[in-house]
Amino acid sequence: MRPVSLADLPMPLAAPVAPPTSWPTWPALRDRLLAWPLPLTVLALWTVAAHFEWIAPQVLPAPEAVALTFKDSLLSGELWAHLQVSLLRVLAGFAVGLVGGLSLGVAMGLSPTVKDYVYPSFKVFAQVPVLGWLPLLMLLVGIDEALKVILVSKAALVPIALNTCKGIEGVPTRHIEVARVLKFTRWQLLSRVVFPAALAPIWNGVRYGLTHAWLALVVVELLASSEGLGFMIVYGRQLFQLDVVLAAVAVVGAVGFALDTLLALVEHRLLRWRREAF
């Protein structure tokens, strides 16, 4: 019998070549295109209203005037100075709210006893808006940086704690039963089952917390601050410089969108294992 050589063996089937992913698919491209008509329409209406005095006499600045004000304030460093102050404040308050919200949410989610004692009072605390605490805190801590950090941390703490609690409580019971069959320790149960299963709702709470923190900061700066983007808006209104007001408002929206997009990218990275598993 002739010995078998490599030429006699059947050729393996070629692995299918994945299509290139550098170009977006048509549904993704369509979704991106559908987001443009509304802002372009608003911009067109704004331009028309600003150039016809009988629509908005001497009130609404033109888009090019706002763009020029934005450029001037950016080049002079004024805008960056206010933005830097606001970012440092929101990061400090968000860090405090993140630690407190995660700790409280984990405690309520893991212990029904803790939830029975804490949750009713926490709901009452959560129902009071940020501005409701402002007069009391102004009397207690003044109007310095501590006031901003406390109010921002409160705004971030509530959604983080609620979503963390709900996420832990929503872990499927069968996952916990399998872990107990495998004789997981409590730390293994938490680190390998509970927290990975609850990561998606917890991260949603983190995103909501950062959004609420940013909104609360701007509101607080509108009322009790001498620097920051909120103060820039108030200062422009007092001097009737609506181009400054609209430029600051645009920066507030852009920064908030950028912060949420950043957390969305981190979420996409953290939860990639779930998509690969299914």
C-alpha positions in Angstrom: 0.0 0.0 0.0 1.3 3.4 -1.0 1.9 5.7 2.0 -0.4 8.6 2.4 1.1 11.9 1.7 -0.1 15.4 2.4 -1.3 15.8 -1.2 -3.8 12.9 -0.6 -5.4 14.6 2.4 -8.6 16.6 1.7 -8.1 20.3 1.6 -9.8 22.0 4.6 -12.6 24.4 3.8 -11.5 28.0 3.9 -12.8 30.0 6.8 -15.3 32.6 5.8 -13.8 36.0 5.6 -15.6 38.5 7.7 -16.7 41.6 5.8 -14.7 44.7 6.6 -16.1 46.7 9.5 -14.5 50.0 8.7 -17.5 51.2 6.8 -20.8 51.6 8.7 -23.8 49.5 7.6 -26.8 51.1 6.0 -29.0 51.0 9.1 -26.3 52.7 11.2 -25.7 55.3 8.4 -29.4 55.9 8.1 -29.8 56.5 11.8 -27.0 59.0 11.7 -28.5 60.8 8.8 -32.0 60.9 10.4 -30.6 62.9 13.3 -29.6 65.9 11.1 -32.9 67.3 9.7 -34.2 68.6 13.1 -31.1 70.6 14.2 -30.7 71.9 10.6 -34.3 73.0 10.6 -33.9 74.8 14.0 -30.8 76.5 12.7 -32.5 77.7 9.6 -35.5 79.0 11.6 -33.1 80.7 14.0 -31.2 82.4 11.1 -34.4 83.6 9.6 -35.8 85.0 12.9 -32.5 86.7 13.7 -32.3 88.5 10.4 -35.9 89.8 10.3 -36.5 92.4 13.0 -40.2 92.1 12.8 -40.0 88.6 14.1 -37.6 89.1 17.0 -36.7 92.8 17.2 -33.2 93.3 18.7 -33.5 90.2 20.9 -32.3 87.1 19.1 -28.6 87.2 18.0 -27.8 85.6 14.7 -26.0 82.3 14.7 -22.8 83.9 13.2 -22.8 86.4 16.1 -23.0 83.5 18.6 -20.2 81.7 16.8 -18.0 84.8 16.8 -18.6 85.3 20.5 -17.7 81.6 21.2 -14.5 82.0 19.2 -13.5 85.2 21.0 -14.2 83.9 24.4 -12.3 80.7 23.6 -9.3 82.5 22.3 -9.2 84.9 25.2 -9.3 82.0 27.7 -12.5 83.2 29.4 -14.6 80.3 28.2 -11.9 77.7 29.1 -11.5 79.2 32.6 -15.3 78.9 33.3 -15.4 75.4 31.7 -12.5 74.2 33.8 -14.1 75.4 37.0 -17.4 73.6 36.1 -15.7 70.4 35.2 -13.7 70.2 38.4 -16.8 70.8 40.4 -18.9 68.2 38.7 -16.1 65.6 38.9 -15.6 66.2 42.6 -19.3 66.0 43.3 -19.8 63.0 41.0 -17.0 61.1 42.7 -18.6 61.6 46.1 -22.0 60.6 44.7 -20.6 57.6 43.0 -19.0 56.2 46.1 -22.0 56.9 48.2 -24.5 55.7 45.7 -22.7 52.4 45.0 -22.2 51.7 48.7 -25.9 52.5 49.5 -27.2 50.6 46.5 -25.1 47.5 47.2 -26.2 47.5 50.9 -29.9 47.8 50.0 -29.6 45.2 47.2 -27.8 42.6 49.2 -29.6 43.0 52.6 -33.4 43.1 52.8 -33.1 44.3 56.4 -31.0 47.3 55.4 -33.5 48.1 52.6 -36.4 47.9 55.0 -34.7 50.4 57.3 -33.2 52.8 54.8 -35.3 52.7 51.6 -38.4 54.6 52.8 -36.3 57.5 54.2 -34.1 57.4 51.1 -37.2 57.8 48.8 -38.3 60.8 50.8 -34.8 62.2 50.4 -34.8 61.5 46.7 -38.1 63.3 46.1 -36.7 66.7 47.3 -35.1 68.4 44.3 -31.7 69.9 44.3 -33.0 73.4 44.6 -35.1 72.4 47.6 -31.9 71.8 49.6 -30.2 75.0 48.4 -31.5 77.5 51.0 -30.8 75.2 53.9 -27.3 74.3 52.7 -26.5 78.0 52.1 -27.2 78.6 55.8 -25.1 75.6 56.9 -22.0 75.7 54.6 -22.3 79.1 52.8 -22.0 79.5 49.1 -18.4 78.3 48.6 -17.3 75.1 46.8 -18.7 72.8 49.5 -22.2 73.9 48.5 -21.7 72.9 44.9 -20.1 69.6 45.7 -22.8 68.6 48.2 -25.7 69.4 45.8 -23.9 67.7 42.8 -23.2 64.6 44.8 -26.8 64.4 45.9 -28.0 64.6 42.3 -25.6 61.8 41.3 -26.2 59.6 44.3 -29.9 59.1 43.9 -30.0 57.4 40.4 -26.8 55.4 41.1 -28.1 54.0 44.4 -31.6 53.1 42.9 -30.2 51.5 39.8 -27.5 49.6 41.8 -30.2 48.2 44.2 -32.5 47.2 41.4 -29.7 45.6 39.4 -28.6 43.4 42.3 -32.2 42.5 43.1 -32.7 41.6 39.5 -30.0 39.0 39.3 -31.7 35.7 38.2 -32.2 33.3 41.1 -31.0 30.3 39.0 -27.6 31.9 38.7 -27.3 32.1 42.4 -28.5 28.5 42.8 -25.9 27.3 40.4 -23.2 29.2 42.3 -24.3 27.6 45.5 -24.2 24.1 43.9 -20.7 24.8 42.9 -20.0 25.9 46.5 -18.9 29.4 45.7 -17.7 31.5 48.7 -19.6 34.7 49.3 -16.9 36.7 47.6 -16.9 34.4 44.6 -20.7 34.7 44.5 -20.5 38.5 44.4 -17.5 38.9 42.1 -18.4 36.2 39.6 -22.2 36.1 39.6 -23.9 39.0 41.2 -21.9 42.0 40.1 -21.3 40.9 36.5 -25.0 40.1 36.1 -26.0 43.5 37.6 -23.3 45.5 35.7 -25.6 46.8 33.0 -28.2 48.5 35.2 -25.5 49.7 37.6 -23.7 51.4 34.7 -27.0 52.9 33.5 -27.3 54.4 37.0 -23.7 55.8 36.7 -24.6 57.4 33.3 -27.8 58.9 34.7 -25.9 60.1 37.8 -23.3 61.9 35.7 -26.1 63.5 33.6 -28.0 64.7 36.7 -24.8 65.9 38.3 -24.0 68.1 35.3 -27.5 69.5 35.2 -27.5 70.2 38.9 -24.2 71.9 38.7 -25.3 74.3 36.0 -28.5 75.1 38.0 -26.5 75.8 41.2 -24.0 78.0 39.3 -27.0 80.0 38.0 -28.0 80.9 41.5 -24.9 80.8 43.7 -21.6 81.2 42.0 -19.2 83.8 40.7 -17.5 81.5 38.1 -18.4 78.6 35.9 -20.7 78.1 32.9 -23.8 78.8 34.9 -22.4 82.1 36.1 -21.4 82.9 32.5 -25.1 82.5 31.5 -26.3 84.7 34.3 -23.6 87.3 33.6 -24.6 87.5 29.9 -28.3 87.9 30.8 -27.6 90.7 33.2 -25.6 92.6 30.6 -28.2 91.7 27.9 -25.5 89.9 25.9 -27.6 87.1 24.5 -24.8 86.0 22.3 -22.8 85.1 25.4 -25.8 83.3 26.9 -26.4 81.2 23.8 -22.7 80.4 23.5 -22.5 79.2 27.1 -25.7 77.2 26.6 -24.3 75.5 23.6 -21.1 74.6 25.5 -23.2 73.2 28.4 -25.1 71.0 25.9 -22.0 69.9 24.1 -20.1 69.0 27.3 -23.1 67.1 28.7 -23.3 65.1 25.4 -19.6 64.4 25.4 -19.6 63.1 29.0 -22.5 60.8 28.3 -20.9 59.6 25.0 -17.7 58.8 26.9 -19.5 56.7 29.5 -21.4 55.0 26.6 -18.0 54.0 25.1 -16.8 52.7 28.4 -20.1 50.7 28.8 -19.6 49.2 25.3 -16.1 48.1 26.4 -17.2 46.7 29.8 -20.2 44.8 28.4 -18.4 43.4 25.4 -18.2 40.0 27.0 -22.0 39.7 27.1 -22.3 40.3 23.4 -19.5 37.8 22.6 -21.1 35.2 24.9 -24.4 35.4 23.0 
